[in-house]
Amino acid sequence: MDLQQQQQHPKSAFDMETQESRFAKQRASVKWLLSKAYNNRVPEFLKDPFYRDHEGQDHLKPQIVVGLGNASIYCQVLSNIYSDPNYQSLNHWSILQTLSRKGVPLNESPDQPLTETVLIQTNPLRINAHMTVIEAMMVLYAKEVASSGRISSALERISGRSGSQPVQHHEAALLNWVSHVCSALRRRIEYEVANGGGVGGGGGGGPPVDEYGQRLQSPDIPPVRDVRELCDGVCLAYLISYYCPKLVPWPSVKFNHVPTIEDSIHNILIVSNFSERSLPYSVFHMTPEDVTYMRGSMKQNLVVLLADLFNLFEIHPAKCVCYPGMDQQQMPDSGTNEHGIAHRRGIATQPPVVAIPELRSGLDSPPGSGGSSSGASGGSAHSNNGSNRPPFQVVRSPSANTLRKHVSAREVHEQQHQPQQLPQYQSQHGSPQHHYQDQDEGFVVHRSKGVPTLSSMHEPLVPARLRQAKEKTNNDSKAEERGKS
């Protein structure tokens, strides 16, 4: 069933709610797909992938429909994620095979199998089939970013304890990262509350207070065990507060053991505004209401949100990131692209191109001139080096020198034995020294040899003569030709 069919026949309030949640899921997923297809620089006219017609129905924009139908958007996503241009020429079936080889399952619908024939349809577009492929792309991205080694390194730095972490699923590893960050933030808050420092601290080193003058308490943040526990926005906001305490102070987060809808939307709005204003590119492709109300349907969207935040906080820290001990922390070059994924073909791991040094500077100028005008303006050291060098010269080949000496010796011999022809030749062509006065030239004209032309050819042209026919010269009979007498 396509998007238009979903919006034309709502039957009940439950169907309308399901339709609304499905549309919100599609909108958030397509926005994420476009962000990866355009390297997080989506054109302005595609930032909202849907448009509304005169009947009030929402449709995908034609450029996106065409890109999903011919698989060009999927190819662009894979090519950008892995920095490999070989993914540019895949079709839908090759993309499904690539996802399967990388260990990403495809949740096919039993009533609609995922085939090339279904995915290439554009009128109408099989949006449910494409949503299956988009979710598989999300799983692949989160799996590549949140590897066990990266999560373990981050947990060791945050907790201060070194130890081997068990290999976890990427989803569990990201939730474990959020739990450790919230625990580290709670220890920092307890220290600030006990010592009267930090944000909201009272004057003269008093305990920190809120906007109503009440003393702030350290929040008791439980560990996160499921993605749906992030829908109240508390742990997401505390996650940002740990890495960017100046932009998101921890007292600005509303924490209650029984969160209300208002508190949840407030906290999610903090995350959305931070992503829009402080990060190099927006990674929050949902709305606060989508996260708060649609806990189950937005699960994979929240997972890729954590993966994007992990990339911008740990792998490629943004300029706004300033967690404790970051100055002493060395950020090694992990050889990853801007998506936080290691290069498969080593495109960006090559050494930077260095300009070739100017080895001939000042060689073309004569001695004492101080080099060229650009070299003189560049500095005194450069001009001094140019003035001490001889002018640039090309070494002549031995064959050219030998030929030049042979011609000069022959001219002397001709001048001694034919003195009466010299004035006539000088009057017509100039002196011989004029032709050979430049001893550095390698091109020599042989006077004794001329260029053959048609006028110099004395042999007259003879017209072609046709051979006579055989019958006119052969008087033998047929019997004589066969050898019969």
C-alpha positions, 0 to 999 in steps of 0.5 A, spaced: 500 500 500 502 506 498 502 513 501 496 515 497 492 509 499 494 510 506 491 517 506 485 516 502 481 511 506 481 512 514 476 508 517 477 509 525 480 513 530 485 507 531 487 507 524 488 515 523 493 514 529 496 509 526 496 512 519 499 519 523 505 515 526 506 511 520 507 518 516 511 521 522 516 515 521 516 515 514 518 523 514 523 522 519 526 516 516 527 519 509 530 525 512 535 521 515 536 517 508 537 524 505 542 527 510 547 521 508 546 521 501 548 528 501 553 528 506 549 531 511 548 537 507 541 537 504 539 542 499 534 547 501 528 544 497 529 537 500 529 539 507 522 537 507 521 531 503 514 531 503 509 536 499 502 538 500 497 538 494 491 542 494 486 536 497 491 536 503 494 530 502 502 529 503 506 526 497 513 525 497 517 530 492 518 527 485 526 528 485 525 523 491 520 518 488 525 518 482 531 517 486 528 511 490 525 508 484 532 507 480 536 506 487 540 512 486 539 515 493 541 508 496 547 508 492 549 515 494 548 513 501 553 507 501 558 510 497 558 516 502 558 511 508 564 507 506 567 512 501 567 507 495 565 510 489 564 503 486 557 503 490 554 508 485 552 503 480 548 498 483 541 496 482 536 494 488 537 487 488 545 488 488 543 493 494 539 488 498 545 483 497 550 488 499 546 489 506 545 481 506 553 480 506 554 485 511 550 482 516 543 486 516 537 482 516 531 485 512 524 484 515 520 483 509 512 483 509 509 476 508 504 479 504 509 483 500 516 480 498 522 485 497 523 484 490 526 488 484 520 489 481 516 492 487 522 497 488 522 500 481 515 502 481 514 509 482 506 510 480 505 508 485 511 508 490 511 502 494 513 506 500 512 500 505 517 496 501 522 502 501 521 503 508 524 496 509 530 498 505 531 504 509 531 501 516 536 496 514 540 502 512 540 505 519 542 498 522 548 498 517 550 505 519 549 504 527 553 497 526 559 501 523 559 507 527 558 503 534 563 498 534 565 494 540 572 497 540 570 504 539 565 503 545 570 500 549 575 505 549 570 511 550 567 507 556 574 506 559 575 514 558 569 516 562 569 511 567 577 511 568 577 504 569 581 499 564 578 492 562 576 488 557 568 489 555 564 484 552 562 484 545 555 487 544 550 488 539 551 495 537 544 497 540 546 495 547 553 498 546 550 505 545 545 504 551 551 502 555 555 508 553 549 513 555 548 509 561 556 510 563 555 518 561 549 519 565 553 516 571 559 520 570 554 526 570 551 524 576 558 524 580 560 531 577 553 533 579 554 530 586 561 534 587 558 540 585 552 540 590 557 538 595 562 543 594 557 549 592 560 550 585 558 549 578 552 552 574 546 555 579 551 555 585 549 560 590 553 566 591 559 566 596 560 558 594 553 556 597 549 550 594 546 551 587 539 553 587 534 553 581 530 558 578 525 558 584 531 559 589 530 551 592 536 547 593 538 543 587 538 535 588 543 530 585 538 526 580 538 519 581 538 517 574 537 509 573 541 505 567 538 505 560 536 498 558 531 499 553 531 504 547 524 506 549 526 509 556 529 515 552 523 517 550 522 522 556 528 526 553 532 525 560 538 521 558 538 524 551 539 531 555 544 529 560 548 526 555 548 533 551 550 536 558 556 532 559 559 533 553 557 540 552 555 543 559 556 550 557 550 550 552 546 545 556 547 546 563 544 540 567 539 544 571 535 545 565 533 538 564 526 536 567 527 530 571 522 526 575 521 519 577 514 519 573 515 524 567 509 528 564 508 529 557 510 536 558 517 535 561 518 529 556 517 534 550 521 540 554 527 535 554 526 533 547 526 540 545 532 541 548 535 536 544 532 538 538 534 545 539 542 543 540 542 539 534 539 545 530 544 550 533 550 548 536 552 542 531 555 542 524 549 539 521 542 537 524 542 529 526 535 530 530 530 528 524 524 527 528 519 532 532 519 532 540 512 529 539 514 523 535 519 521 540 514 522 546 508 519 543 511 514 538 515 510 543 515 503 539 515 506 531 521 510 532 526 505 535 531 505 529 530 512 528 533 513 536 538 508 535 541 512 529 540 519 533 545 515 538 550 513 533 550 520 530 551 523 537 557 518 538 560 520 532 560 528 533 562 527 541 567 521 541 570 520 534 569 527 531 568 532 536 564 538 534 567 545 536 562 545 542 564 539 545 568 540 552 568 535 557 572 534 563 579 532 561 578 533 554 585 538 554 589 532 556 586 527 551 589 526 545 585 524 539 588 519 535 587 520 527 582 514 527 582 514 519 575 515 518 570 519 514 566 524 517 560 519 518 565 516 523 566 509 519 573 507 517 575 507 509 574 501 506 579 503 500 583 508 503 581 514 499 582 519 505 588 515 508 593 517 503 598 522 505 597 530 503 600 532 497 606 537 498 607 542 493 614 540 489 619 545 491 622 550 486 629 547 484 630 552 478 629 559 481 634 564 479 637 559 474 634 563 468 637 569 470 644 572 468 649 572 474 648 579 478 641 580 476 638 577 483 633 572 480 627 574 477 622 579 480 618 574 484 624 571 487 627 578 488 620 580 492 620 574 496 626 575 500 634 577 500 636 569 501 633 567 495 636 573 491 643 571 493 642 564 491 640 566 484 646 571 483 651 566 485 648 561 480 650 561 473 645 562 468 641 556 466 644 552 460 642 546 456 648 541 455 649 540 447 649 533 445 656 531 442 653 530 435 651 537 434 657 539 436 661 535 432 657 537 426 658 544 427 665 543 427 665 539 421 661 545 417 665 550 420 672 547 417 668 546 410 667 553 410 674 555 411 676 550 405 671 553 401 673 560 402 680 559 401 679 555 394 673 559 391 675 566 393 671 569 387 664 566 389 664 569 396 662 577 394 657 574 389 654 570 395 655 575 400 651 580 396 645 575 395 645 571 402 649 575 407 655 573 410 657 566 412 658 569 419 651 571 419 648 564 419 653 561 423 655 567 428 650 564 434 655 558 436 650 556 441 644 554 436 644 547 435 640 547 428 645 547 422 643 549 415 647 545 410 649 549 404 651 544 399 644 540 400 638 544 397 630 542 398 628 538 392 622 541 388 618 540 382 621 545 378 628 542 380 626 536 377 629 536 370 626 529 368 620 530 364 613 527 365 611 521 361 604 520 360 602 513 362 601 508 356 596 503 356 597 495 355 594 493 349 589 487 350 591 480 349 586 479 343 590 484 339 597 481 340 595 473 340 594 470 334 594 463 336 588 459 336 584 456 341 587 449 340 594 451 340 593 455 346 591 448 349 597 445 346 593 441 341 597 441 334 
